[in-house]
Amino acid sequence: MTVPTRYILHQGPVIGAIARAAIVALKSASGKTNQPPSQVPGPVVSASVPPRPSDLVRDYIRHVGGDPAWYRGQVPAHMFPQWVFPLQARGLEGLQYPMQRVLNGGCRLQMNAPLPLNQRFELRVQLIDIDDNGRRAVIHQRATMATSAHPEAVIADVYGIVPLGGGDKSAKGKDERPRVPVLVKELGRWRLGTHVGLDFAKLTGDFNPIHWIPPAARASGFRNVINHGFSTMARAIEGLNRSVFSGDVRRLESIDVQFKKPLVLPAEVGLYIDDERVFVGDAPGGPAYLVGTYSVRS
């Protein structure tokens, strides 16, 4: 499916936030760095989010492997980066870390109630904590989406990792990248072309060049463009919806994932489960790009 370019017109807030974040990162790179903020938790940043365009939501669901018929009158909770990112960027503007190096470490998504398609909802984002061990800083932000029916319809805890390069270098070797267990159930396989990064950017506004411009990706140390972490997570959720929940999107209560290895495009990868653990990787026994757990609503 080709994603229409016209969807970029809906992404002004996210594109603007990326531009502001880049400016802030350049300023932090030339000034004092690696200093935690004076206040943690930080202040709450809030906004009112207008209804999402129905055609954008439909094509987003199709892009990540879902079926729009499963979401009649709803917006998928995993689409949250499309409206959360601008507030996340505002919440990080005071941090004196080299933010141009920040990596997506993972996310926990708690789905308490549906997000109605044709209704405005209220959004709150807050810096919760920073874990700085000298080698890296893990920045924890929480986004809460409130609807007229539920004050905490969806809660997204997002973790960014900023490499710092200091601390005990001998400890680096102790961090072994996880692997997909040998005895797992394969739910499906995805063939991802190099175009999926640009398509996801059109749908969400995340135009970080490492996802769609090969020279920019190579300049950042990757062989080629890499898939968005939130794209991999969304595909995992829709794989569960299809193969485990038979299209009943109400069954998934929460999912907690970590992004362990960049998914370089093009690629063919599998989605695997082992009880309530979920993995995305090349094959059983191989390295995992995503690892996580999920819970089911009874």
Residue pairs with C-beta under 8 A, 6 or more apart in sequence:
1 59
1 62
1 63
2 199
3 59
3 63
3 198
3 199
3 202
3 203
4 59
4 202
5 202
7 56
7 59
7 202
7 203
8 15
8 202
8 205
10 53
10 56
10 205
11 82
11 202
11 204
11 205
11 207
12 205
13 83
13 86
13 205
14 81
14 82
14 85
14 86
14 204
14 205
14 206
14 207
15 205
15 207
16 86
17 85
17 86
17 88
17 89
17 90
18 85
18 89
18 205
18 206
18 207
18 208
20 89
20 93
21 89
21 92
21 99
22 100
24 92
24 93
24 99
25 98
25 99
25 100
26 100
28 95
28 96
28 97
28 98
28 99
28 100
29 98
29 100
31 96
32 96
33 96
33 97
33 98
34 96
34 97
34 98
34 132
34 137
34 164
34 166
35 96
35 97
36 95
36 130
36 132
36 137
37 94
37 95
37 96
37 127
37 130
40 127
40 128
40 129
40 130
41 126
41 127
41 128
41 129
42 91
42 94
42 126
42 127
43 91
43 126
44 124
44 125
44 126
45 87
45 90
45 91
45 124
45 125
45 126
46 87
46 122
46 123
46 124
46 125
47 83
47 86
47 87
47 122
47 123
48 120
48 121
48 122
48 123
49 83
49 120
49 121
49 122
49 123
49 145
50 120
51 117
51 118
51 119
51 120
52 75
52 79
52 82
52 83
52 117
54 117
54 118
56 203
57 68
57 71
57 75
57 76
57 79
57 117
58 68
59 203
60 76
60 79
60 82
60 203
60 204
61 67
61 68
61 70
61 71
61 76
61 238
62 68
63 196
63 199
63 200
63 203
64 78
64 231
64 234
64 235
64 237
64 238
65 190
65 234
65 235
65 238
65 239
65 242
66 76
66 238
66 241
66 242
67 242
67 247
69 247
70 241
70 247
70 248
70 249
71 117
71 249
73 114
73 116
73 117
73 118
74 114
74 115
74 116
74 117
74 249
75 115
75 116
75 117
76 115
76 234
76 237
76 249
77 109
77 111
77 115
77 145
77 154
77 156
78 109
78 230
78 233
78 234
78 237
79 204
79 234
80 109
80 143
80 145
80 154
80 156
81 204
81 206
81 230
82 203
82 204
82 205
83 123
84 123
84 125
84 143
84 156
84 158
85 204
85 205
85 206
87 123
87 125
87 143
88 125
88 141
88 143
88 158
90 125
91 125
91 126
91 127
91 141
92 99
92 127
92 139
92 141
92 160
95 130
95 139
97 137
97 139
97 162
97 164
98 162
98 164
99 162
101 162
101 163
102 139
102 160
102 161
102 162
103 160
103 161
103 162
103 163
103 259
104 158
104 159
104 160
104 161
104 228
104 229
104 230
104 259
105 138
105 159
105 160
105 161
105 258
105 259
106 158
106 159
106 229
106 256
106 257
106 258
106 259
106 292
107 156
107 157
107 158
107 159
107 229
107 230
107 233
107 256
107 257
108 156
108 157
108 254
108 255
108 256
108 257
109 154
109 155
109 156
109 157
109 233
109 237
109 254
109 255
109 256
110 152
110 154
110 155
110 156
110 157
110 253
110 254
111 153
111 154
111 252
111 253
111 254
112 150
112 152
112 153
112 154
112 155
113 147
113 149
113 150
113 153
113 154
114 147
114 153
114 250
115 121
115 145
115 147
115 153
115 154
116 147
116 149
119 147
119 148
121 145
121 146
121 147
121 148
121 153
122 145
122 146
122 147
123 143
123 144
123 145
123 146
124 143
124 144
124 146
125 141
125 142
125 143
125 144
126 141
126 142
127 139
127 140
127 141
128 140
128 141
128 142
128 157
129 140
130 137
130 138
130 139
130 140
131 137
131 138
131 140
132 138
132 164
133 167
134 164
134 166
134 167
134 168
135 163
135 164
135 165
135 166
135 167
135 168
135 169
135 171
135 172
136 161
136 162
136 163
136 164
137 161
137 162
137 164
138 159
138 160
138 161
138 162
139 159
139 160
139 161
139 162
140 157
140 158
140 159
141 157
141 158
141 160
142 155
142 156
142 157
142 158
143 155
143 156
143 158
144 152
144 154
144 155
145 152
145 153
145 154
145 155
145 156
146 152
146 153
147 153
159 258
177 260
177 261
177 287
177 288
178 260
178 287
178 288
178 291
179 281
179 285
179 286
179 287
179 288
180 270
180 272
180 279
180 281
180 282
180 283
180 284
180 285
180 286
180 287
180 288
181 272
181 274
181 279
181 284
181 285
182 284
182 285
183 274
183 284
184 272
184 273
184 274
184 279
184 284
185 272
185 273
185 274
186 270
186 271
186 272
186 284
187 239
187 240
187 242
187 243
187 244
187 270
187 271
187 272
187 273
188 239
188 242
188 243
188 270
188 271
189 268
189 269
189 270
189 271
190 235
190 267
190 268
190 269
190 270
190 271
191 266
191 267
191 268
192 227
192 263
192 265
192 266
192 267
192 268
192 269
193 265
193 266
194 214
194 224
194 225
194 265
194 266
196 227
196 231
196 265
197 211
197 212
197 225
197 226
197 227
197 228
197 231
197 265
198 211
198 212
200 206
200 211
200 227
200 228
200 231
201 207
201 208
201 211
201 212
201 228
204 228
204 230
206 228
206 230
208 228
209 216
209 217
210 216
210 217
210 220
210 222
210 225
210 226
211 217
211 225
211 226
211 227
211 228
212 225
213 225
214 224
214 225
217 223
217 224
217 225
217 226
218 224
222 262
222 264
223 264
224 264
224 265
224 266
225 264
225 265
226 262
226 263
226 264
226 265
227 262
227 263
227 264
227 265
227 267
229 259
229 290
232 259
232 263
232 280
232 289
232 290
233 255
233 257
233 259
233 290
235 271
235 280
236 255
236 257
236 271
236 278
236 280
236 290
236 292
237 252
237 255
239 271
240 252
240 255
240 273
240 278
240 294
241 247
241 248
241 249
241 251
241 252
244 251
244 273
245 251
245 252
245 296
250 297
251 296
251 297
252 294
252 295
252 296
252 297
253 294
253 295
253 296
253 297
254 294
254 295
255 278
255 292
255 293
255 294
255 295
256 292
256 293
256 294
257 278
257 290
257 291
257 292
258 290
258 291
258 292
259 289
259 290
260 287
260 288
260 289
260 290
260 291
261 287
261 288
261 289
262 289
263 269
263 280
263 289
268 282
269 280
269 281
269 282
269 289
270 280
270 281
270 282
270 283
271 278
271 279
271 280
272 278
272 279
272 280
272 281
272 284
273 279
276 293
276 294
276 295
276 296
277 291
277 292
277 293
278 290
278 291
278 292
278 293
278 294
279 288
279 290
279 291
279 292
280 288
280 289
280 290
281 287
281 288
281 289
281 290
